[in-house]
Amino acid sequence: MKRVAQVIGLPPENRDEYERYHAAVWPTILERLAASNIHNYSIYRHGDLLFSYFEYTGDDYEADQAAIAADPETKRWWALQEPLQQPLDDRAEGEWWKELPEVFHVD
């Protein structure tokens, strides 16, 4: 299993709208995540920063991520979410959400 943690900015003026969307995520989005082996997905907010965590249980992370990105419903969802978010300046090239290195884990 691969554990993934990421962060992105959320300007205060977008907070309510972002949280409204995530209080009722479209079922097609949840189905696509499950089909792409994404489980135990959470998003937390601390001030103007969003923190996400999920577990990947498949065997081809890049292919599953590509399937998510190619999904028409996911593209519609992202078109609504991305204008609300503010990517961090120090994210890696090609990242929208900045992926964080794991420093410690215990089961």
Rosetta blueprint (number, residue, H / E / L):
1 M L
2 K E
3 R E
4 V E
5 A E
6 Q E
7 V E
8 I E
9 G E
10 L L
11 P L
12 P H
13 E H
14 N H
15 R H
16 D H
17 E H
18 Y H
19 E H
20 R H
21 Y H
22 H H
23 A L
24 A L
25 V L
26 W L
27 P H
28 T H
29 I H
30 L H
31 E H
32 R H
33 L H
34 A H
35 A H
36 S L
37 N L
38 I E
39 H E
40 N E
41 Y E
42 S E
43 I E
44 Y E
45 R E
46 H E
47 G L
48 D L
49 L E
50 L E
51 F E
52 S E
53 Y E
54 F E
55 E E
56 Y E
57 T L
58 G L
59 D L
60 D L
61 Y H
62 E H
63 A H
64 D H
65 Q H
66 A H
67 A H
68 I H
69 A H
70 A H
71 D L
72 P H
73 E H
74 T H
75 K H
76 R H
77 W H
78 W H
79 A H
80 L H
81 Q H
82 E H
83 P H
84 L H
85 Q L
86 Q E
87 P L
88 L L
89 D L
90 D L
91 R L
92 A L
93 E L
94 G L
95 E L
96 W L
97 W L
98 K E
99 E E
100 L E
101 P L
102 E L
103 V L
104 F L
105 H L
106 V L
107 D L
